[in-house]
Amino acid sequence: MKPTLHQNISLTIKRLGIHGEGIGDYHGFTVFVEGVLPGETVTASIKEVRKNFARAQVISYEKTSSQRVVPPCPVFGRCGGCQLMHLDYASQLEAKRQRVVDSFERIGKIFDVPVAPCVPSPSPLAYRNKIQLPVVLDATLHMGLYAFNSHEIVEIEKCYIHCPLGERVFAHVKQILQTHPDPSLRHVIIKTAVHTSQVLVVLVTQGKGSPLLPSIAEKIMESFPEIKGVVQNIHSTPGNVILGETFRTLAGHGSIVDKICGMFFKVSPASFFQVNPSQAENLYQTALEFCDLKGDETLLDAYCGVGTLSLILASHVEKVIGVECVPDAISDAQENAQRNHIKNAAFVCAAAEDFIGTLSHIDVAVLNPPRKGCELSFLEKLAALKPRRLVYISCDPATLARDLAILREKGYQVNAAQPFDMFPQTVHVETLVQLTLS
């Protein structure tokens, strides 16, 4: 039975959706409700009705879940950064594991692979080494985080999942920008090298920005020795992409250096670096175990970014080849190899699906694609090379399941799946999978 607009209904929540919303069943019709948990019964008002589902808003709770907790953040539910802060941490971990299981079964038709319990983050709060803060200037400067699925800014005094040093820098930068507002400013990005206590501040401007920017940058660096540089990013085109293509160092250095797994890595304004470095070490250690290396292998690291995993694995193989389509990332990877005195790693700037066609042999491949997963042509060319072992690192269970189904058709067996909670308090989950050639 389809509910009608503005109808009040009683609904028992069965499960969580991929965005953290509760899902209930109203006489066979699916209803999504924000902010509720499995096992809860609510009275809700229907706000939207579509062909196959409806959305509703809670009016009152008839029964609450024993897994519900009071979120520490006062803007939880308004800010779009966290979706699960009202769910106790053990239940968050199980929900993420179940999301992987559901994707494997529903999308990949994979029913015979046990998914291990999700590895908890060393810190469920204050773990992020990066924050992106949109800025709006009217009578005063407004700085915060976006509301869910919106460009509305929710002003914050503190982000509870952002690392302590980054938070101190945020308060410092916000005070300076409110005192010296620049109408060209669109975003502020704060990147923190947690293990070396270095911070990089990126000011994203619409166009070239005002002549006052260098003096603002100097003020940001004053009295805060951990801030090693202030960089301007010039964004000249409309759209939702945060960063433009042009960077200009306004004060100090244009990058910072962090340490992970005993090695040092350059962190540039646009380079990808895992946002939860303590958990990343656990992920990389398990990836090394899944590779099961003997020391004589040629290893391909596809979508290698700044070469973090390539260089961690380099001492365990004869040769590692990293491929990445972002030129700045490859430049950083090459610099990172030199910084860590690694000579058996080569880095190539190319699309993975193009570069792999130039290879004649690899023993092991590590795949760490973006959220959209691997291109079909890449998977086909990879399977044709017949590497004996694959390790797939994924940030999206749906595209992971799709790609695993393709690799199984090509003769690979999925041996193990290990989820990691890289992003506590959110719906996101990282999954590490080991495959071997049958």
C-alpha positions as CSV (number, residue, x, y, z in Angstrom):
1,M,0.0,0.0,0.0
2,K,1.4,3.4,-1.0
3,P,1.2,6.1,1.6
4,T,0.0,9.6,0.7
5,L,1.7,12.9,1.1
6,H,1.6,14.3,4.7
7,Q,0.1,11.1,6.0
8,N,1.2,10.1,9.5
9,I,2.2,6.4,9.7
10,S,3.6,4.0,12.3
11,L,6.8,2.4,11.0
12,T,9.3,-0.1,12.4
13,I,12.8,0.3,11.0
14,K,14.3,-2.8,9.6
15,R,17.8,-1.8,8.4
16,L,20.1,1.1,7.5
17,G,20.4,2.4,4.0
18,I,23.7,3.3,2.2
19,H,23.4,6.9,3.4
20,G,22.7,6.0,7.0
21,E,19.0,6.5,6.8
22,G,16.5,4.1,8.4
23,I,14.4,1.9,6.1
24,G,11.0,0.6,7.0
25,D,8.2,-1.3,5.3
26,Y,4.7,0.2,5.2
27,H,2.4,-2.5,3.9
28,G,5.0,-3.6,1.4
29,F,6.1,-0.1,0.4
30,T,9.6,1.1,1.2
31,V,9.9,4.2,3.4
32,F,13.2,6.0,4.1
33,V,13.5,8.0,7.4
34,E,16.5,10.1,8.5
35,G,18.0,9.8,11.9
36,V,16.4,6.5,13.0
37,L,17.9,3.1,13.8
38,P,17.0,-0.6,13.2
39,G,14.6,-1.9,15.7
40,E,13.0,1.5,16.4
41,T,9.3,2.2,15.9
42,V,8.3,5.7,15.1
43,T,5.4,7.8,14.0
44,A,6.5,9.6,10.9
45,S,5.0,12.1,8.4
46,I,5.3,11.3,4.7
47,K,7.2,14.2,3.0
48,E,7.8,12.7,-0.5
49,V,6.2,9.9,-2.4
50,R,7.8,8.3,-5.5
51,K,6.9,5.3,-7.6
52,N,8.8,2.8,-5.5
53,F,9.6,4.5,-2.2
54,A,8.6,7.3,0.1
55,R,10.5,9.6,2.5
56,A,9.2,10.5,5.9
57,Q,10.2,12.6,8.9
58,V,10.0,11.5,12.5
59,I,7.3,13.0,14.6
60,S,7.7,10.8,17.7
61,Y,9.4,7.6,18.9
62,E,7.3,4.7,20.1
63,K,10.3,2.5,20.7
64,T,14.0,3.4,20.7
65,S,17.0,1.2,20.1
66,S,19.3,0.1,22.8
67,Q,22.1,0.9,20.3
68,R,21.2,4.6,20.2
69,V,23.7,6.9,21.9
70,V,23.8,10.7,22.4
71,P,26.0,12.2,19.7
72,P,28.8,14.4,21.1
73,C,28.5,16.8,18.3
74,P,25.7,19.5,18.7
75,V,25.2,19.9,15.0
76,F,24.9,16.1,14.2
77,G,21.8,15.7,12.0
78,R,22.3,19.1,10.4
79,C,25.9,18.8,9.3
80,G,26.4,16.3,6.5
81,G,29.8,15.1,7.6
82,C,28.7,12.3,9.9
83,Q,25.7,9.9,9.5
84,L,26.1,7.4,12.3
85,M,27.1,9.3,15.4
86,H,23.8,8.3,17.1
87,L,24.7,4.6,16.8
88,D,27.1,3.0,19.3
89,Y,30.5,2.2,17.9
90,A,30.2,-1.6,18.0
91,S,27.0,-1.4,16.0
92,Q,28.6,0.9,13.5
93,L,31.2,-1.7,12.8
94,E,28.7,-4.5,12.4
95,A,26.6,-2.2,10.1
96,K,29.6,-1.6,7.9
97,R,30.4,-5.3,7.7
98,Q,26.8,-6.0,6.8
99,R,27.0,-3.4,4.0
100,V,29.9,-5.3,2.5
101,V,28.0,-8.7,2.8
102,D,24.9,-7.2,1.2
103,S,26.8,-5.8,-1.7
104,F,28.7,-9.0,-2.3
105,E,25.4,-11.0,-2.3
106,R,23.1,-8.5,-4.1
107,I,25.6,-7.1,-6.8
108,G,28.4,-9.6,-7.1
109,K,26.3,-12.8,-6.4
110,I,29.1,-13.8,-4.1
111,F,27.7,-16.0,-1.3
112,D,30.7,-18.2,-0.5
113,V,33.2,-15.6,0.9
114,P,33.2,-15.0,4.6
115,V,33.5,-11.3,5.4
116,A,35.6,-10.8,8.5
117,P,34.5,-8.4,11.3
118,C,35.3,-4.8,10.6
119,V,38.6,-3.7,12.1
120,P,37.8,-0.8,14.5
121,S,39.7,2.5,14.1
122,P,42.3,3.2,16.8
123,S,40.3,6.4,17.4
124,P,36.6,6.6,16.8
125,L,36.7,10.4,17.2
126,A,39.4,13.0,16.3
127,Y,41.0,10.8,13.7
128,R,40.8,12.9,10.5
129,N,44.0,14.6,9.2
130,K,42.1,16.8,6.8
131,I,39.1,19.1,6.8
132,Q,37.5,21.1,4.0
133,L,35.5,24.2,5.1
134,P,33.3,26.2,2.7
135,V,33.3,29.9,3.3
136,V,30.5,32.5,2.6
137,L,30.9,36.2,3.2
138,D,27.9,38.5,3.6
139,A,27.8,40.9,6.5
140,T,30.1,38.5,8.4
141,L,32.2,35.5,7.4
142,H,30.5,32.1,7.7
143,M,32.7,29.0,7.8
144,G,31.7,25.4,8.5
145,L,30.6,22.2,6.8
146,Y,27.9,21.5,4.3
147,A,24.5,20.1,5.3
148,F,23.7,16.7,3.8
149,N,23.1,16.8,0.1
150,S,23.1,20.6,0.1
151,H,25.3,23.7,-0.3
152,E,23.9,25.2,2.9
153,I,26.7,25.9,5.3
154,V,26.3,24.6,8.9
155,E,28.6,26.8,11.0
156,I,30.7,24.8,13.5
157,E,33.0,25.7,16.4
158,K,34.5,22.3,16.5
159,C,34.6,19.1,14.3
160,Y,34.6,16.1,16.5
161,I,36.2,13.7,14.0
162,H,39.0,16.2,13.1
163,C,42.4,15.7,14.7
164,P,43.3,18.0,17.7
165,L,46.2,19.9,16.1
166,G,44.0,20.5,13.0
167,E,41.3,21.8,15.2
168,R,43.6,24.3,16.9
169,V,44.6,25.5,13.5
170,F,41.0,25.8,12.4
171,A,40.1,28.0,15.4
172,H,43.2,30.2,14.7
173,V,42.5,30.5,11.0
174,K,38.8,31.2,11.5
175,Q,39.6,34.1,13.9
176,I,42.0,35.7,11.5
177,L,39.7,35.4,8.5
178,Q,36.8,36.9,10.5
179,T,39.1,39.8,11.3
180,H,40.5,40.1,7.8
181,P,37.7,38.8,5.5
182,D,38.5,38.3,1.8
183,P,35.5,38.3,-0.5
184,S,37.3,36.0,-3.0
185,L,37.6,33.1,-0.5
186,R,35.5,30.0,-1.3
187,H,37.0,27.2,0.9
188,V,39.7,26.6,3.5
189,I,41.4,23.3,3.6
190,I,43.5,22.2,6.5
191,K,45.9,19.2,6.1
192,T,47.7,17.9,9.1
193,A,50.7,15.6,9.2
194,V,49.7,13.9,12.4
195,H,53.0,12.0,13.1
196,T,55.3,15.0,12.4
197,S,53.0,17.8,13.7
198,Q,53.1,19.8,10.5
199,V,50.1,21.7,9.0
200,L,49.4,23.0,5.6
201,V,46.6,25.6,5.1
202,V,45.0,25.9,1.6
203,L,43.0,29.0,0.8
204,V,40.7,28.4,-2.3
205,T,39.8,31.6,-4.0
206,Q,37.4,32.6,-6.8
207,G,39.9,33.9,-9.4
208,K,43.2,35.4,-8.4
209,G,42.0,36.7,-5.0
210,S,42.7,40.0,-3.4
211,P,46.1,41.7,-2.9
212,L,45.6,41.2,0.8
213,L,46.1,37.4,0.6
214,P,49.9,37.3,1.2
215,S,49.5,39.4,4.4
216,I,46.6,37.2,5.6
217,A,48.8,34.2,5.0
218,E,51.6,35.7,7.1
219,K,49.1,36.4,9.9
220,I,48.0,32.7,9.7
221,M,51.6,31.5,10.1
222,E,52.4,33.9,13.0
223,S,52.4,32.4,16.5
224,F,51.7,28.9,15.2
225,P,55.0,27.1,14.4
226,E,53.2,23.9,13.4
227,I,51.8,25.7,10.3
228,K,54.5,25.1,7.7
229,G,52.8,26.8,4.8
230,V,49.8,28.6,3.4
231,V,49.0,27.9,-0.2
232,Q,46.4,29.6,-2.5
233,N,44.4,27.5,-4.9
234,I,42.9,29.6,-7.8
235,H,39.5,28.3,-8.8
236,S,38.2,30.2,-11.9
237,T,35.4,27.9,-13.2
238,P,31.8,27.4,-11.8
239,G,30.7,24.0,-10.5
240,N,31.0,21.8,-7.5
241,V,34.6,20.8,-7.8
242,I,36.4,22.4,-4.8
243,L,40.0,22.7,-6.2
244,G,41.1,24.5,-9.3
245,E,44.3,23.6,-11.2
246,T,46.6,26.5,-10.1
247,F,48.4,26.6,-6.8
248,R,50.5,29.5,-5.4
249,T,52.5,29.4,-2.2
250,L,51.7,32.5,-0.2
251,A,53.9,31.9,2.9
252,G,56.2,29.1,4.1
253,H,56.4,25.8,2.2
254,G,54.0,24.4,-0.4
255,S,53.8,21.0,1.2
256,I,54.3,19.1,4.4
257,V,55.8,15.7,5.3
258,D,54.1,12.9,7.3
259,K,55.3,9.5,8.5
260,I,53.5,6.2,8.0
261,C,54.8,2.7,8.5
262,G,58.2,4.1,9.4
263,M,58.5,6.0,6.0
264,F,58.2,9.7,5.2
265,F,55.8,11.0,2.5
266,K,55.2,14.4,1.0
267,V,51.7,15.7,1.4
268,S,50.9,18.3,-1.3
269,P,47.7,20.5,-1.4
270,A,46.0,18.3,-4.0
271,S,47.6,14.9,-3.3
272,F,45.6,12.0,-1.9
273,F,46.7,10.8,1.5
274,Q,44.7,8.5,3.8
275,V,42.6,10.7,6.1
276,N,42.9,8.3,9.1
277,P,46.7,7.6,9.2
278,S,46.7,5.3,12.3
279,Q,44.1,3.0,10.7
280,A,45.9,3.3,7.3
281,E,48.9,1.6,9.0
282,N,46.7,-1.4,9.9
283,L,45.3,-1.5,6.4
284,Y,48.7,-1.4,4.8
285,Q,50.0,-4.1,7.1
286,T,47.1,-6.4,6.2
287,A,47.6,-5.6,2.5
288,L,51.2,-6.8,2.8
289,E,50.0,-10.0,4.4
290,F,47.4,-10.5,1.7
291,C,50.2,-10.1,-1.0
292,D,52.0,-13.1,0.5
293,L,55.3,-12.0,-1.1
294,K,58.4,-14.1,-1.5
295,G,60.8,-11.4,-2.6
296,D,61.3,-12.2,-6.2
297,E,58.1,-10.7,-7.6
298,T,57.3,-7.9,-10.0
299,L,54.3,-6.0,-8.4
300,L,51.9,-3.6,-10.0
301,D,50.4,-0.9,-7.8
302,A,47.5,0.4,-9.9
303,Y,46.0,3.8,-8.9
304,C,49.1,4.3,-6.7
305,G,48.5,7.9,-5.7
306,V,51.7,9.4,-4.1
307,G,53.2,5.9,-3.9
308,T,52.5,5.2,-0.2
309,L,51.7,1.5,-0.6
310,S,54.2,1.0,-3.5
311,L,57.0,2.1,-1.3
312,I,55.9,0.2,1.8
313,L,55.8,-3.0,-0.3
314,A,59.1,-2.2,-2.2
315,S,61.4,-3.9,0.3
316,H,59.4,-7.2,-0.1
317,V,59.6,-7.5,-3.9
318,E,62.2,-7.4,-6.6
319,K,60.4,-4.5,-8.4
320,V,57.3,-2.4,-7.9
321,I,55.6,-0.4,-10.7
322,G,53.2,2.3,-9.7
323,V,50.7,3.8,-12.1
324,E,48.6,6.9,-11.5
325,C,46.9,9.3,-13.9
326,V,47.5,12.5,-11.8
327,P,50.8,14.1,-12.7
328,D,51.3,15.8,-9.4
329,A,50.8,12.5,-7.5
330,I,53.4,10.8,-9.7
331,S,55.8,13.6,-9.1
332,D,55.3,13.2,-5.3
333,A,55.7,9.4,-5.6
334,Q,59.0,9.8,-7.3
335,E,60.1,12.3,-4.7
336,N,58.9,10.0,-1.9
337,A,61.0,7.1,-3.4
338,Q,64.1,9.3,-3.2
339,R,63.2,10.6,0.3
340,N,63.1,7.0,1.5
341,H,66.1,5.8,-0.5
342,I,64.1,3.2,-2.5
343,K,65.6,2.3,-5.8
344,N,63.4,-0.6,-7.0
345,A,60.2,1.4,-7.5
346,A,59.2,3.0,-10.8
347,F,56.3,5.3,-11.3
348,V,54.4,6.0,-14.5
349,C,51.8,8.8,-15.2
350,A,49.1,7.2,-17.2
351,A,45.6,5.8,-17.1
352,A,45.8,2.3,-15.5
353,E,43.7,0.8,-18.3
354,D,46.1,2.2,-21.0
355,F,49.4,1.4,-19.2
356,I,48.6,-2.2,-18.3
357,G,48.5,-3.0,-22.0
358,T,52.2,-2.3,-22.2
359,L,53.2,-4.9,-19.6
360,S,54.1,-8.5,-20.5
361,H,54.4,-10.0,-17.0
362,I,53.5,-9.2,-13.4
363,D,53.3,-11.6,-10.4
364,V,51.1,-9.6,-8.0
365,A,48.8,-6.6,-8.5
366,V,47.4,-4.2,-5.9
367,L,44.4,-2.3,-7.0
368,N,43.2,0.8,-5.1
369,P,40.8,2.6,-7.5
370,P,38.6,5.6,-6.8
371,R,35.0,5.1,-5.7
372,K,33.9,4.3,-9.2
373,G,36.0,1.2,-9.2
374,C,38.2,-0.2,-12.1
375,E,37.5,0.2,-15.8
376,L,36.3,-3.0,-17.4
377,S,39.2,-2.8,-20.0
378,F,41.7,-2.6,-17.1
379,L,40.3,-5.8,-15.5
380,E,40.3,-7.6,-18.8
381,K,43.9,-6.7,-19.6
382,L,44.9,-7.5,-16.0
383,A,43.4,-11.0,-16.1
384,A,45.1,-11.6,-19.4
385,L,48.5,-11.1,-17.7
386,K,47.5,-13.8,-15.1
387,P,49.2,-12.5,-12.0
388,R,49.0,-15.2,-9.4
389,R,47.6,-12.9,-6.6
390,L,45.5,-9.7,-6.5
391,V,44.8,-7.5,-3.6
392,Y,41.9,-5.1,-4.1
393,I,41.4,-2.0,-1.8
394,S,38.0,-0.4,-2.2
395,C,36.1,2.5,-0.6
396,D,32.8,1.5,-2.2
397,P,31.3,-2.0,-1.5
398,A,29.0,-1.8,-4.6
399,T,31.7,-1.2,-7.2
400,L,34.0,-3.7,-5.4
401,A,31.3,-6.4,-5.7
402,R,30.8,-5.6,-9.4
403,D,34.6,-5.8,-10.1
404,L,35.0,-9.0,-8.1
405,A,32.2,-10.7,-10.1
406,I,34.2,-9.8,-13.3
407,L,37.4,-11.2,-11.9
408,R,35.8,-14.4,-10.8
409,E,34.6,-14.9,-14.4
410,K,38.2,-14.4,-15.5
411,G,39.4,-17.3,-13.3
412,Y,40.1,-15.6,-9.9
413,Q,39.0,-17.0,-6.6
414,V,38.1,-14.6,-3.8
415,N,39.8,-15.9,-0.6
416,A,39.3,-13.2,2.0
417,A,37.5,-9.9,2.6
418,Q,38.5,-7.7,5.5
419,P,36.6,-4.4,6.1
420,F,38.3,-1.5,7.9
421,D,36.7,1.4,9.6
422,M,38.7,4.2,8.1
423,F,35.8,6.7,8.6
424,P,34.2,6.3,12.1
425,Q,30.8,8.0,12.6
426,T,30.1,7.9,8.8
427,V,28.6,5.3,6.6
428,H,31.8,4.8,4.6
429,V,33.8,1.6,4.8
430,E,37.1,0.5,3.3
431,T,37.4,-3.2,2.3
432,L,40.5,-5.2,1.5
433,V,40.1,-8.4,-0.6
434,Q,42.6,-11.1,-1.5
435,L,42.2,-13.0,-4.8
436,T,44.3,-15.8,-6.3
437,L,44.3,-17.3,-9.8
438,S,42.4,-20.6,-9.8
